[in-house]
Every structure is written in C-alpha cells, then in structure tokens.
C-alpha cells in the first residue's frame, strides 16, 4: 500500500515538473477540481472527471453515437 501511495506521489511530482517546463498544459475550466490549491499536484495522475470543454464535447458525441 505504501509503495502505491509513493508511486502516485512520484508520478505527481514528475508530471508537475513537466507542466512547469511547458511540456503539458491544462485547459480545464477555472472551477475544475484540478485547479484547486493542493489538488493541482495530482492533475495528471488522476486525469478523470476534469471539466474540460473539449473532453465534455467528446463524451457527448460518444454517448450520442452509442444511442
């Protein structure tokens, strides 16, 4: 369990460094959970449930295609 938690923390720190270097950018809405102080560290480790307009549109198209 400890190694899993440490693994997520290491991934979070690495992705944060890549974001600071400009290799990744987040274009989520300002009210997204990933913009909250402290939680932004885990933005790239837990990439689900973001409030990204492009992602929301893709999900809507996918659901319409299945129907």
mmJSON file of the N, C-alpha and C atoms, coordinates in Angstrom:
{"data_MODEL":{"atom_site":{
"group_PDB":["ATOM","ATOM","ATOM","ATOM","ATOM","ATOM","ATOM","ATOM","ATOM","ATOM","ATOM","ATOM","ATOM","ATOM","ATOM","ATOM","ATOM","ATOM","ATOM","ATOM","ATOM","ATOM","ATOM","ATOM","ATOM","ATOM","ATOM","ATOM","ATOM","ATOM","ATOM","ATOM","ATOM","ATOM","ATOM","ATOM","ATOM","ATOM","ATOM","ATOM","ATOM","ATOM","ATOM","ATOM","ATOM","ATOM","ATOM","ATOM","ATOM","ATOM","ATOM","ATOM","ATOM","ATOM","ATOM","ATOM","ATOM","ATOM","ATOM","ATOM","ATOM","ATOM","ATOM","ATOM","ATOM","ATOM","ATOM","ATOM","ATOM","ATOM","ATOM","ATOM","ATOM","ATOM","ATOM","ATOM","ATOM","ATOM","ATOM","ATOM","ATOM","ATOM","ATOM","ATOM","ATOM","ATOM","ATOM","ATOM","ATOM","ATOM","ATOM","ATOM","ATOM","ATOM","ATOM","ATOM","ATOM","ATOM","ATOM","ATOM","ATOM","ATOM","ATOM","ATOM","ATOM","ATOM","ATOM","ATOM","ATOM","ATOM","ATOM","ATOM","ATOM","ATOM","ATOM","ATOM","ATOM","ATOM","ATOM","ATOM","ATOM","ATOM","ATOM","ATOM","ATOM","ATOM","ATOM","ATOM","ATOM","ATOM","ATOM","ATOM","ATOM","ATOM","ATOM","ATOM","ATOM","ATOM","ATOM","ATOM","ATOM","ATOM","ATOM","ATOM","ATOM","ATOM","ATOM","ATOM","ATOM","ATOM","ATOM","ATOM","ATOM","ATOM","ATOM","ATOM","ATOM","ATOM","ATOM","ATOM","ATOM","ATOM","ATOM","ATOM","ATOM","ATOM","ATOM","ATOM","ATOM","ATOM","ATOM","ATOM","ATOM","ATOM","ATOM","ATOM","ATOM","ATOM","ATOM","ATOM","ATOM","ATOM","ATOM","ATOM","ATOM","ATOM","ATOM","ATOM","ATOM","ATOM","ATOM","ATOM","ATOM","ATOM","ATOM","ATOM","ATOM","ATOM","ATOM","ATOM","ATOM"],
"id":[1,2,3,4,5,6,7,8,9,10,11,12,13,14,15,16,17,18,19,20,21,22,23,24,25,26,27,28,29,30,31,32,33,34,35,36,37,38,39,40,41,42,43,44,45,46,47,48,49,50,51,52,53,54,55,56,57,58,59,60,61,62,63,64,65,66,67,68,69,70,71,72,73,74,75,76,77,78,79,80,81,82,83,84,85,86,87,88,89,90,91,92,93,94,95,96,97,98,99,100,101,102,103,104,105,106,107,108,109,110,111,112,113,114,115,116,117,118,119,120,121,122,123,124,125,126,127,128,129,130,131,132,133,134,135,136,137,138,139,140,141,142,143,144,145,146,147,148,149,150,151,152,153,154,155,156,157,158,159,160,161,162,163,164,165,166,167,168,169,170,171,172,173,174,175,176,177,178,179,180,181,182,183,184,185,186,187,188,189,190,191,192,193,194,195,196,197,198,199,200,201],
"type_symbol":["N","C","C","N","C","C","N","C","C","N","C","C","N","C","C","N","C","C","N","C","C","N","C","C","N","C","C","N","C","C","N","C","C","N","C","C","N","C","C","N","C","C","N","C","C","N","C","C","N","C","C","N","C","C","N","C","C","N","C","C","N","C","C","N","C","C","N","C","C","N","C","C","N","C","C","N","C","C","N","C","C","N","C","C","N","C","C","N","C","C","N","C","C","N","C","C","N","C","C","N","C","C","N","C","C","N","C","C","N","C","C","N","C","C","N","C","C","N","C","C","N","C","C","N","C","C","N","C","C","N","C","C","N","C","C","N","C","C","N","C","C","N","C","C","N","C","C","N","C","C","N","C","C","N","C","C","N","C","C","N","C","C","N","C","C","N","C","C","N","C","C","N","C","C","N","C","C","N","C","C","N","C","C","N","C","C","N","C","C","N","C","C","N","C","C","N","C","C","N","C","C"],
"label_atom_id":["N","CA","C","N","CA","C","N","CA","C","N","CA","C","N","CA","C","N","CA","C","N","CA","C","N","CA","C","N","CA","C","N","CA","C","N","CA","C","N","CA","C","N","CA","C","N","CA","C","N","CA","C","N","CA","C","N","CA","C","N","CA","C","N","CA","C","N","CA","C","N","CA","C","N","CA","C","N","CA","C","N","CA","C","N","CA","C","N","CA","C","N","CA","C","N","CA","C","N","CA","C","N","CA","C","N","CA","C","N","CA","C","N","CA","C","N","CA","C","N","CA","C","N","CA","C","N","CA","C","N","CA","C","N","CA","C","N","CA","C","N","CA","C","N","CA","C","N","CA","C","N","CA","C","N","CA","C","N","CA","C","N","CA","C","N","CA","C","N","CA","C","N","CA","C","N","CA","C","N","CA","C","N","CA","C","N","CA","C","N","CA","C","N","CA","C","N","CA","C","N","CA","C","N","CA","C","N","CA","C","N","CA","C","N","CA","C","N","CA","C","N","CA","C","N","CA","C","N","CA","C","N","CA","C"],
"label_alt_id":[null,null,null,null,null,null,null,null,null,null,null,null,null,null,null,null,null,null,null,null,null,null,null,null,null,null,null,null,null,null,null,null,null,null,null,null,null,null,null,null,null,null,null,null,null,null,null,null,null,null,null,null,null,null,null,null,null,null,null,null,null,null,null,null,null,null,null,null,null,null,null,null,null,null,null,null,null,null,null,null,null,null,null,null,null,null,null,null,null,null,null,null,null,null,null,null,null,null,null,null,null,null,null,null,null,null,null,null,null,null,null,null,null,null,null,null,null,null,null,null,null,null,null,null,null,null,null,null,null,null,null,null,null,null,null,null,null,null,null,null,null,null,null,null,null,null,null,null,null,null,null,null,null,null,null,null,null,null,null,null,null,null,null,null,null,null,null,null,null,null,null,null,null,null,null,null,null,null,null,null,null,null,null,null,null,null,null,null,null,null,null,null,null,null,null,null,null,null,null,null,null],
"label_comp_id":["UNK","UNK","UNK","UNK","UNK","UNK","UNK","UNK","UNK","UNK","UNK","UNK","UNK","UNK","UNK","UNK","UNK","UNK","UNK","UNK","UNK","UNK","UNK","UNK","UNK","UNK","UNK","UNK","UNK","UNK","UNK","UNK","UNK","UNK","UNK","UNK","UNK","UNK","UNK","UNK","UNK","UNK","UNK","UNK","UNK","UNK","UNK","UNK","UNK","UNK","UNK","UNK","UNK","UNK","UNK","UNK","UNK","UNK","UNK","UNK","UNK","UNK","UNK","UNK","UNK","UNK","UNK","UNK","UNK","UNK","UNK","UNK","UNK","UNK","UNK","UNK","UNK","UNK","UNK","UNK","UNK","UNK","UNK","UNK","UNK","UNK","UNK","UNK","UNK","UNK","UNK","UNK","UNK","UNK","UNK","UNK","UNK","UNK","UNK","UNK","UNK","UNK","UNK","UNK","UNK","UNK","UNK","UNK","UNK","UNK","UNK","UNK","UNK","UNK","UNK","UNK","UNK","UNK","UNK","UNK","UNK","UNK","UNK","UNK","UNK","UNK","UNK","UNK","UNK","UNK","UNK","UNK","UNK","UNK","UNK","UNK","UNK","UNK","UNK","UNK","UNK","UNK","UNK","UNK","UNK","UNK","UNK","UNK","UNK","UNK","UNK","UNK","UNK","UNK","UNK","UNK","UNK","UNK","UNK","UNK","UNK","UNK","UNK","UNK","UNK","UNK","UNK","UNK","UNK","UNK","UNK","UNK","UNK","UNK","UNK","UNK","UNK","UNK","UNK","UNK","UNK","UNK","UNK","UNK","UNK","UNK","UNK","UNK","UNK","UNK","UNK","UNK","UNK","UNK","UNK","UNK","UNK","UNK","UNK","UNK","UNK"],
"label_asym_id":["A","A","A","A","A","A","A","A","A","A","A","A","A","A","A","A","A","A","A","A","A","A","A","A","A","A","A","A","A","A","A","A","A","A","A","A","A","A","A","A","A","A","A","A","A","A","A","A","A","A","A","A","A","A","A","A","A","A","A","A","A","A","A","A","A","A","A","A","A","A","A","A","A","A","A","A","A","A","A","A","A","A","A","A","A","A","A","A","A","A","A","A","A","A","A","A","A","A","A","A","A","A","A","A","A","A","A","A","A","A","A","A","A","A","A","A","A","A","A","A","A","A","A","A","A","A","A","A","A","A","A","A","A","A","A","A","A","A","A","A","A","A","A","A","A","A","A","A","A","A","A","A","A","A","A","A","A","A","A","A","A","A","A","A","A","A","A","A","A","A","A","A","A","A","A","A","A","A","A","A","A","A","A","A","A","A","A","A","A","A","A","A","A","A","A","A","A","A","A","A","A"],
"label_entity_id":["1","1","1","1","1","1","1","1","1","1","1","1","1","1","1","1","1","1","1","1","1","1","1","1","1","1","1","1","1","1","1","1","1","1","1","1","1","1","1","1","1","1","1","1","1","1","1","1","1","1","1","1","1","1","1","1","1","1","1","1","1","1","1","1","1","1","1","1","1","1","1","1","1","1","1","1","1","1","1","1","1","1","1","1","1","1","1","1","1","1","1","1","1","1","1","1","1","1","1","1","1","1","1","1","1","1","1","1","1","1","1","1","1","1","1","1","1","1","1","1","1","1","1","1","1","1","1","1","1","1","1","1","1","1","1","1","1","1","1","1","1","1","1","1","1","1","1","1","1","1","1","1","1","1","1","1","1","1","1","1","1","1","1","1","1","1","1","1","1","1","1","1","1","1","1","1","1","1","1","1","1","1","1","1","1","1","1","1","1","1","1","1","1","1","1","1","1","1","1","1","1"],
"label_seq_id":[1,1,1,2,2,2,3,3,3,4,4,4,5,5,5,6,6,6,7,7,7,8,8,8,9,9,9,10,10,10,11,11,11,12,12,12,13,13,13,14,14,14,15,15,15,16,16,16,17,17,17,18,18,18,19,19,19,20,20,20,21,21,21,22,22,22,23,23,23,24,24,24,25,25,25,26,26,26,27,27,27,28,28,28,29,29,29,30,30,30,31,31,31,32,32,32,33,33,33,34,34,34,35,35,35,36,36,36,37,37,37,38,38,38,39,39,39,40,40,40,41,41,41,42,42,42,43,43,43,44,44,44,45,45,45,46,46,46,47,47,47,48,48,48,49,49,49,50,50,50,51,51,51,52,52,52,53,53,53,54,54,54,55,55,55,56,56,56,57,57,57,58,58,58,59,59,59,60,60,60,61,61,61,62,62,62,63,63,63,64,64,64,65,65,65,66,66,66,67,67,67],
"pdbx_PDB_ins_code":[null,null,null,null,null,null,null,null,null,null,null,null,null,null,null,null,null,null,null,null,null,null,null,null,null,null,null,null,null,null,null,null,null,null,null,null,null,null,null,null,null,null,null,null,null,null,null,null,null,null,null,null,null,null,null,null,null,null,null,null,null,null,null,null,null,null,null,null,null,null,null,null,null,null,null,null,null,null,null,null,null,null,null,null,null,null,null,null,null,null,null,null,null,null,null,null,null,null,null,null,null,null,null,null,null,null,null,null,null,null,null,null,null,null,null,null,null,null,null,null,null,null,null,null,null,null,null,null,null,null,null,null,null,null,null,null,null,null,null,null,null,null,null,null,null,null,null,null,null,null,null,null,null,null,null,null,null,null,null,null,null,null,null,null,null,null,null,null,null,null,null,null,null,null,null,null,null,null,null,null,null,null,null,null,null,null,null,null,null,null,null,null,null,null,null,null,null,null,null,null,null],
"Cartn_x":[0.829,0.0,0.875,1.911,2.811,3.508,3.908,4.585,3.624,2.351,1.36,1.198,1.117,0.985,2.239,3.393,4.648,4.764,4.297,4.322,3.476,2.263,1.408,2.04,2.67,3.316,4.481,5.272,6.399,5.876,4.846,4.26,3.704,3.081,2.537,3.641,4.734,5.849,6.5,6.654,7.244,6.346,5.046,4.133,4.047,4.166,4.158,5.391,6.532,7.764,7.635,7.013,6.806,5.861,4.85,3.918,4.627,5.473,6.213,7.187,7.699,8.629,7.898,6.564,5.786,5.492,5.781,5.526,4.06,3.322,1.909,1.17,-0.035,-0.865,-2.271,-2.903,-4.265,-5.185,-6.197,-7.13,-8.524,-8.55,-9.82,-10.45,-11.719,-12.43,-11.817,-11.944,-11.376,-11.959,-13.162,-13.751,-13.494,-12.651,-12.339,-11.56,-11.733,-11.038,-9.538,-9.035,-7.585,-6.958,-7.75,-7.239,-7.178,-7.688,-7.688,-6.28,-5.961,-4.651,-4.454,-3.335,-3.04,-3.461,-4.623,-5.088,-4.451,-3.97,-3.37,-2.126,-1.534,-0.384,-0.768,-2.0,-2.446,-3.226,-3.138,-3.882,-3.613,-2.376,-2.027,-2.013,-2.025,-2.043,-3.468,-4.437,-5.85,-6.543,-6.385,-6.915,-8.407,-9.139,-10.573,-11.372,-12.558,-13.529,-13.086,-12.34,-11.986,-13.146,-13.233,-14.249,-13.609,-13.274,-12.623,-13.661,-13.862,-14.886,-14.697,-13.478,-13.223,-13.551,-13.208,-13.499,-14.994,-15.683,-17.138,-17.825,-17.364,-17.949,-17.681,-16.475,-16.15,-17.038,-17.226,-18.066,-19.509,-20.01,-21.371,-21.517,-20.53,-20.577,-20.516,-19.706,-19.571,-20.898,-21.558,-22.826,-23.917,-23.898,-24.869,-24.641,-23.382,-23.067,-23.514,-23.46,-23.89,-25.41,-26.128,-27.6,-28.229],
"Cartn_y":[-1.191,0.0,1.257,1.228,2.379,2.623,1.537,1.706,2.282,1.948,2.512,4.015,4.413,5.832,6.594,6.036,6.685,6.769,5.725,5.744,6.866,7.044,8.147,9.499,9.617,10.878,11.184,10.184,10.381,10.772,10.075,10.433,11.854,12.231,13.581,14.627,14.383,15.333,15.428,14.285,14.285,15.038,14.774,15.452,16.944,17.316,18.74,19.442,18.754,19.322,19.463,18.476,18.571,19.719,19.916,21.02,22.361,22.465,23.703,23.999,22.931,23.108,23.435,23.359,23.698,22.533,21.31,20.139,19.72,20.08,19.754,20.998,21.176,22.29,21.783,22.42,22.063,23.178,22.805,23.812,23.595,23.115,22.901,24.245,24.165,25.345,25.811,27.094,27.607,26.963,26.41,25.803,24.293,23.754,22.322,21.978,20.757,20.339,20.419,20.245,20.225,21.608,22.635,23.999,24.404,23.556,23.862,23.706,24.561,24.528,23.19,22.549,21.256,20.097,20.2,19.136,19.21,20.371,20.521,19.649,19.231,18.334,17.015,16.588,15.299,15.41,16.54,16.797,15.746,15.355,14.434,12.988,12.748,11.378,10.832,11.679,11.316,12.147,11.782,12.642,12.494,11.817,11.639,12.717,12.939,13.845,15.303,15.675,17.076,17.773,19.08,19.887,20.595,19.809,20.312,20.405,21.564,21.701,20.717,20.495,19.549,18.131,17.76,16.427,16.236,17.256,17.18,16.994,17.696,17.569,16.181,15.654,14.316,13.277,13.404,12.465,12.523,13.718,13.873,13.197,13.385,12.746,11.226,10.732,9.29,8.701,9.377,8.885,8.921,9.965,10.047,8.953,8.605,7.553,6.186,5.982,4.699,4.552,5.638,5.574,5.253],
"Cartn_z":[0.0,0.0,0.0,0.808,0.887,-0.452,-1.125,-2.413,-3.46,-3.379,-4.294,-4.068,-2.821,-2.484,-2.907,-2.641,-3.042,-4.557,-5.252,-6.716,-7.277,-6.738,-7.179,-6.883,-5.737,-5.38,-6.308,-6.629,-7.556,-8.936,-9.422,-10.717,-10.708,-9.608,-9.498,-9.557,-8.863,-8.873,-10.247,-10.914,-12.255,-13.231,-13.186,-14.106,-13.804,-12.536,-12.167,-12.738,-12.703,-13.269,-14.788,-15.448,-16.891,-17.234,-16.411,-16.638,-16.452,-15.439,-15.198,-16.34,-16.963,-18.083,-19.383,-19.371,-20.545,-21.469,-21.044,-21.879,-21.867,-20.82,-20.715,-20.237,-20.735,-20.28,-19.97,-19.023,-18.646,-19.118,-19.896,-20.377,-19.786,-18.565,-17.867,-17.493,-17.149,-16.665,-15.348,-15.02,-13.769,-12.507,-12.583,-11.395,-11.288,-12.139,-12.111,-10.846,-10.353,-9.13,-9.283,-10.496,-10.698,-10.579,-10.497,-10.32,-8.846,-7.963,-6.53,-5.971,-5.038,-4.415,-3.708,-3.944,-3.341,-4.224,-4.835,-5.714,-7.097,-7.469,-8.791,-8.954,-7.862,-7.934,-8.596,-8.412,-8.921,-10.228,-10.886,-12.121,-13.194,-13.38,-14.456,-13.999,-12.702,-12.191,-12.206,-11.907,-11.938,-13.003,-14.282,-15.341,-15.603,-14.749,-14.967,-14.24,-14.73,-14.127,-14.155,-15.187,-15.375,-16.07,-15.913,-16.577,-17.761,-18.76,-19.95,-21.056,-21.667,-22.707,-23.863,-24.289,-25.375,-24.976,-23.763,-23.258,-23.086,-22.599,-22.437,-23.791,-24.819,-26.15,-26.719,-26.502,-26.975,-26.304,-25.005,-24.265,-24.766,-25.056,-25.561,-26.921,-27.804,-29.125,-29.005,-28.077,-27.867,-27.389,-26.464,-25.941,-27.02,-27.863,-28.948,-29.977,-30.225,-31.198,-30.704,-29.389,-28.828,-28.853,-28.82,-28.758,-30.083],
"occupancy":[1.0,1.0,1.0,1.0,1.0,1.0,1.0,1.0,1.0,1.0,1.0,1.0,1.0,1.0,1.0,1.0,1.0,1.0,1.0,1.0,1.0,1.0,1.0,1.0,1.0,1.0,1.0,1.0,1.0,1.0,1.0,1.0,1.0,1.0,1.0,1.0,1.0,1.0,1.0,1.0,1.0,1.0,1.0,1.0,1.0,1.0,1.0,1.0,1.0,1.0,1.0,1.0,1.0,1.0,1.0,1.0,1.0,1.0,1.0,1.0,1.0,1.0,1.0,1.0,1.0,1.0,1.0,1.0,1.0,1.0,1.0,1.0,1.0,1.0,1.0,1.0,1.0,1.0,1.0,1.0,1.0,1.0,1.0,1.0,1.0,1.0,1.0,1.0,1.0,1.0,1.0,1.0,1.0,1.0,1.0,1.0,1.0,1.0,1.0,1.0,1.0,1.0,1.0,1.0,1.0,1.0,1.0,1.0,1.0,1.0,1.0,1.0,1.0,1.0,1.0,1.0,1.0,1.0,1.0,1.0,1.0,1.0,1.0,1.0,1.0,1.0,1.0,1.0,1.0,1.0,1.0,1.0,1.0,1.0,1.0,1.0,1.0,1.0,1.0,1.0,1.0,1.0,1.0,1.0,1.0,1.0,1.0,1.0,1.0,1.0,1.0,1.0,1.0,1.0,1.0,1.0,1.0,1.0,1.0,1.0,1.0,1.0,1.0,1.0,1.0,1.0,1.0,1.0,1.0,1.0,1.0,1.0,1.0,1.0,1.0,1.0,1.0,1.0,1.0,1.0,1.0,1.0,1.0,1.0,1.0,1.0,1.0,1.0,1.0,1.0,1.0,1.0,1.0,1.0,1.0,1.0,1.0,1.0,1.0,1.0,1.0],
"B_iso_or_equiv":[0.0,0.0,0.0,0.0,0.0,0.0,0.0,0.0,0.0,0.0,0.0,0.0,0.0,0.0,0.0,0.0,0.0,0.0,0.0,0.0,0.0,0.0,0.0,0.0,0.0,0.0,0.0,0.0,0.0,0.0,0.0,0.0,0.0,0.0,0.0,0.0,0.0,0.0,0.0,0.0,0.0,0.0,0.0,0.0,0.0,0.0,0.0,0.0,0.0,0.0,0.0,0.0,0.0,0.0,0.0,0.0,0.0,0.0,0.0,0.0,0.0,0.0,0.0,0.0,0.0,0.0,0.0,0.0,0.0,0.0,0.0,0.0,0.0,0.0,0.0,0.0,0.0,0.0,0.0,0.0,0.0,0.0,0.0,0.0,0.0,0.0,0.0,0.0,0.0,0.0,0.0,0.0,0.0,0.0,0.0,0.0,0.0,0.0,0.0,0.0,0.0,0.0,0.0,0.0,0.0,0.0,0.0,0.0,0.0,0.0,0.0,0.0,0.0,0.0,0.0,0.0,0.0,0.0,0.0,0.0,0.0,0.0,0.0,0.0,0.0,0.0,0.0,0.0,0.0,0.0,0.0,0.0,0.0,0.0,0.0,0.0,0.0,0.0,0.0,0.0,0.0,0.0,0.0,0.0,0.0,0.0,0.0,0.0,0.0,0.0,0.0,0.0,0.0,0.0,0.0,0.0,0.0,0.0,0.0,0.0,0.0,0.0,0.0,0.0,0.0,0.0,0.0,0.0,0.0,0.0,0.0,0.0,0.0,0.0,0.0,0.0,0.0,0.0,0.0,0.0,0.0,0.0,0.0,0.0,0.0,0.0,0.0,0.0,0.0,0.0,0.0,0.0,0.0,0.0,0.0,0.0,0.0,0.0,0.0,0.0,0.0],
"pdbx_formal_charge":[null,null,null,null,null,null,null,null,null,null,null,null,null,null,null,null,null,null,null,null,null,null,null,null,null,null,null,null,null,null,null,null,null,null,null,null,null,null,null,null,null,null,null,null,null,null,null,null,null,null,null,null,null,null,null,null,null,null,null,null,null,null,null,null,null,null,null,null,null,null,null,null,null,null,null,null,null,null,null,null,null,null,null,null,null,null,null,null,null,null,null,null,null,null,null,null,null,null,null,null,null,null,null,null,null,null,null,null,null,null,null,null,null,null,null,null,null,null,null,null,null,null,null,null,null,null,null,null,null,null,null,null,null,null,null,null,null,null,null,null,null,null,null,null,null,null,null,null,null,null,null,null,null,null,null,null,null,null,null,null,null,null,null,null,null,null,null,null,null,null,null,null,null,null,null,null,null,null,null,null,null,null,null,null,null,null,null,null,null,null,null,null,null,null,null,null,null,null,null,null,null],
"auth_seq_id":[1,1,1,2,2,2,3,3,3,4,4,4,5,5,5,6,6,6,7,7,7,8,8,8,9,9,9,10,10,10,11,11,11,12,12,12,13,13,13,14,14,14,15,15,15,16,16,16,17,17,17,18,18,18,19,19,19,20,20,20,21,21,21,22,22,22,23,23,23,24,24,24,25,25,25,26,26,26,27,27,27,28,28,28,29,29,29,30,30,30,31,31,31,32,32,32,33,33,33,34,34,34,35,35,35,36,36,36,37,37,37,38,38,38,39,39,39,40,40,40,41,41,41,42,42,42,43,43,43,44,44,44,45,45,45,46,46,46,47,47,47,48,48,48,49,49,49,50,50,50,51,51,51,52,52,52,53,53,53,54,54,54,55,55,55,56,56,56,57,57,57,58,58,58,59,59,59,60,60,60,61,61,61,62,62,62,63,63,63,64,64,64,65,65,65,66,66,66,67,67,67],
"auth_comp_id":["UNK","UNK","UNK","UNK","UNK","UNK","UNK","UNK","UNK","UNK","UNK","UNK","UNK","UNK","UNK","UNK","UNK","UNK","UNK","UNK","UNK","UNK","UNK","UNK","UNK","UNK","UNK","UNK","UNK","UNK","UNK","UNK","UNK","UNK","UNK","UNK","UNK","UNK","UNK","UNK","UNK","UNK","UNK","UNK","UNK","UNK","UNK","UNK","UNK","UNK","UNK","UNK","UNK","UNK","UNK","UNK","UNK","UNK","UNK","UNK","UNK","UNK","UNK","UNK","UNK","UNK","UNK","UNK","UNK","UNK","UNK","UNK","UNK","UNK","UNK","UNK","UNK","UNK","UNK","UNK","UNK","UNK","UNK","UNK","UNK","UNK","UNK","UNK","UNK","UNK","UNK","UNK","UNK","UNK","UNK","UNK","UNK","UNK","UNK","UNK","UNK","UNK","UNK","UNK","UNK","UNK","UNK","UNK","UNK","UNK","UNK","UNK","UNK","UNK","UNK","UNK","UNK","UNK","UNK","UNK","UNK","UNK","UNK","UNK","UNK","UNK","UNK","UNK","UNK","UNK","UNK","UNK","UNK","UNK","UNK","UNK","UNK","UNK","UNK","UNK","UNK","UNK","UNK","UNK","UNK","UNK","UNK","UNK","UNK","UNK","UNK","UNK","UNK","UNK","UNK","UNK","UNK","UNK","UNK","UNK","UNK","UNK","UNK","UNK","UNK","UNK","UNK","UNK","UNK","UNK","UNK","UNK","UNK","UNK","UNK","UNK","UNK","UNK","UNK","UNK","UNK","UNK","UNK","UNK","UNK","UNK","UNK","UNK","UNK","UNK","UNK","UNK","UNK","UNK","UNK","UNK","UNK","UNK","UNK","UNK","UNK"],
"auth_asym_id":["A","A","A","A","A","A","A","A","A","A","A","A","A","A","A","A","A","A","A","A","A","A","A","A","A","A","A","A","A","A","A","A","A","A","A","A","A","A","A","A","A","A","A","A","A","A","A","A","A","A","A","A","A","A","A","A","A","A","A","A","A","A","A","A","A","A","A","A","A","A","A","A","A","A","A","A","A","A","A","A","A","A","A","A","A","A","A","A","A","A","A","A","A","A","A","A","A","A","A","A","A","A","A","A","A","A","A","A","A","A","A","A","A","A","A","A","A","A","A","A","A","A","A","A","A","A","A","A","A","A","A","A","A","A","A","A","A","A","A","A","A","A","A","A","A","A","A","A","A","A","A","A","A","A","A","A","A","A","A","A","A","A","A","A","A","A","A","A","A","A","A","A","A","A","A","A","A","A","A","A","A","A","A","A","A","A","A","A","A","A","A","A","A","A","A","A","A","A","A","A","A"],
"auth_atom_id":["N","CA","C","N","CA","C","N","CA","C","N","CA","C","N","CA","C","N","CA","C","N","CA","C","N","CA","C","N","CA","C","N","CA","C","N","CA","C","N","CA","C","N","CA","C","N","CA","C","N","CA","C","N","CA","C","N","CA","C","N","CA","C","N","CA","C","N","CA","C","N","CA","C","N","CA","C","N","CA","C","N","CA","C","N","CA","C","N","CA","C","N","CA","C","N","CA","C","N","CA","C","N","CA","C","N","CA","C","N","CA","C","N","CA","C","N","CA","C","N","CA","C","N","CA","C","N","CA","C","N","CA","C","N","CA","C","N","CA","C","N","CA","C","N","CA","C","N","CA","C","N","CA","C","N","CA","C","N","CA","C","N","CA","C","N","CA","C","N","CA","C","N","CA","C","N","CA","C","N","CA","C","N","CA","C","N","CA","C","N","CA","C","N","CA","C","N","CA","C","N","CA","C","N","CA","C","N","CA","C","N","CA","C","N","CA","C","N","CA","C","N","CA","C","N","CA","C","N","CA","C","N","CA","C"],
"pdbx_PDB_model_num":[1,1,1,1,1,1,1,1,1,1,1,1,1,1,1,1,1,1,1,1,1,1,1,1,1,1,1,1,1,1,1,1,1,1,1,1,1,1,1,1,1,1,1,1,1,1,1,1,1,1,1,1,1,1,1,1,1,1,1,1,1,1,1,1,1,1,1,1,1,1,1,1,1,1,1,1,1,1,1,1,1,1,1,1,1,1,1,1,1,1,1,1,1,1,1,1,1,1,1,1,1,1,1,1,1,1,1,1,1,1,1,1,1,1,1,1,1,1,1,1,1,1,1,1,1,1,1,1,1,1,1,1,1,1,1,1,1,1,1,1,1,1,1,1,1,1,1,1,1,1,1,1,1,1,1,1,1,1,1,1,1,1,1,1,1,1,1,1,1,1,1,1,1,1,1,1,1,1,1,1,1,1,1,1,1,1,1,1,1,1,1,1,1,1,1,1,1,1,1,1,1]
}}}
